[in-house]
Amino acid sequence: MKYSHRFSDAIHILTYIGASDIVEDDLSSRAIAGSINSNPSLVRRLMSSLKTAGLITSVPGKAEVALSRPQSEITLLDVYRAIEEPDLIHVDEETNQRCPVGANIQQALHKAYDQVQQQAEQQLNAITLQDVVNDVVEESKKSAIK
């Protein structure tokens, strides 16, 4: 199974911007890509989605990027929706329709998965970028002490 890292990478980008004081204020796509261990073009594509969603502002051609609103007002659900990630879990639509289980499993799973999706979105809405930035800064301080 292949996993998408877009959501995690988008949060990483916003956290990097929000914690710019611990990354020496280099907000270029190259610097952010270095932190993610990815490439600058991926970062630019994700930043474009974040900008379209109103989560960041940027200046074309310059490494000037900023959060569009306070970290405490950006939730992980905002990020999830900004990058238009598909539902967290998916139903296999190719089951044997001649089998009583195969013919009915999709409806049952859609119902269950919708409940999981709703609960996950409620949790994502309760966690702010400020929470993530605070955790990163705290962990950074701990690792600097060791």
C-alpha positions in Angstrom: 0.0 0.0 0.0 1.3 3.4 -1.0 0.8 6.3 1.4 0.4 9.9 0.5 2.7 12.3 2.4 1.1 15.4 1.0 -0.9 16.2 4.2 2.2 15.6 6.4 4.4 17.7 4.0 1.8 20.5 4.0 1.8 20.6 7.8 5.6 20.5 7.7 5.7 23.5 5.4 3.4 25.6 7.6 5.3 24.5 10.7 8.6 25.5 9.1 7.1 28.9 8.3 5.5 29.2 11.8 8.8 28.2 13.5 11.0 30.3 11.2 12.9 31.7 14.2 14.5 28.3 14.8 15.3 27.8 11.1 17.2 31.1 10.6 14.4 32.7 8.5 15.4 30.9 5.3 11.9 30.4 3.8 12.9 29.4 0.3 11.4 26.3 -1.3 14.8 24.8 -1.4 15.4 25.3 2.4 11.9 23.9 3.2 12.4 21.0 0.8 15.7 20.3 2.7 13.8 20.0 5.9 11.2 17.7 4.4 13.9 15.7 2.6 12.0 16.3 -0.7 12.4 18.5 -3.7 11.6 22.2 -4.1 9.1 21.6 -6.9 6.9 19.5 -4.5 7.1 22.3 -1.9 6.1 24.9 -4.5 3.1 22.8 -5.6 2.0 22.3 -2.0 2.6 26.0 -1.2 0.4 26.9 -4.2 -2.5 24.9 -2.7 -1.9 26.4 0.7 -1.9 29.9 -0.9 -5.1 29.2 -2.8 -6.7 28.1 0.4 -5.7 31.3 2.1 -3.3 29.8 4.6 -0.2 31.5 3.3 0.9 34.6 1.4 3.9 34.8 -0.8 5.7 37.1 -3.2 6.3 35.6 -6.7 10.0 35.2 -7.4 11.1 35.9 -3.9 11.6 33.7 -0.8 9.0 35.7 1.1 6.3 33.6 2.5 4.1 34.1 5.6 1.1 32.6 7.3 -2.1 34.4 6.3 -3.5 34.3 9.8 -2.3 33.5 13.3 -1.1 29.9 13.9 -3.8 29.5 16.5 -6.5 30.0 13.9 -5.1 27.4 11.4 -6.4 23.9 12.1 -5.1 20.7 10.7 -8.5 20.3 9.1 -7.8 23.6 7.2 -4.6 22.0 5.9 -6.2 18.7 5.0 -8.9 20.5 3.0 -6.3 22.9 1.4 -4.4 20.0 -0.3 -7.6 18.2 -1.2 -6.5 14.9 0.1 -8.9 12.1 -0.5 -10.8 10.4 2.3 -8.6 8.8 4.9 -9.8 5.3 4.2 -11.3 3.9 1.0 -13.7 1.1 0.1 -12.6 -1.4 -2.6 -15.2 -0.8 -5.3 -14.3 -4.0 -7.2 -15.9 -6.8 -5.3 -17.8 -9.8 -6.5 -21.4 -8.6 -7.0 -22.7 -12.2 -7.2 -21.5 -12.9 -3.7 -23.8 -11.8 -0.9 -20.9 -10.3 1.0 -19.2 -8.8 -2.0 -22.5 -7.3 -3.2 -23.2 -5.6 0.1 -19.9 -4.9 1.7 -19.4 -1.5 0.0 -22.6 0.0 1.5 -21.7 -1.3 4.9 -18.1 0.0 4.7 -19.2 3.4 3.3 -21.4 3.9 6.4 -18.6 2.9 8.8 -15.9 4.8 7.0 -18.0 7.9 6.8 -18.3 7.8 10.6 -14.5 7.4 10.9 -13.9 10.3 8.5 -16.3 12.6 10.4 -14.6 11.8 13.7 -11.1 12.2 12.2 -12.1 15.6 10.8 -13.5 16.7 14.2 -10.1 15.8 15.7 -8.2 17.6 13.0 -10.3 20.7 13.6 -9.3 20.6 17.3 -5.6 20.7 16.6 -4.0 24.0 15.5 -0.8 24.8 13.7 0.2 26.6 17.0 -0.1 23.2 18.8 2.3 21.6 16.2 4.7 24.5 16.2 4.8 24.5 20.0 5.6 20.7 20.0 8.3 21.2 17.4 9.9 24.0 19.3 9.8 22.1 22.6 11.3 19.0 21.0 14.0 21.1 19.4 14.9 22.5 22.8 15.1 19.0 24.2 17.3 17.7 21.5 19.6 20.7 21.8 20.1 19.9 25.4 21.3 16.3 24.8 
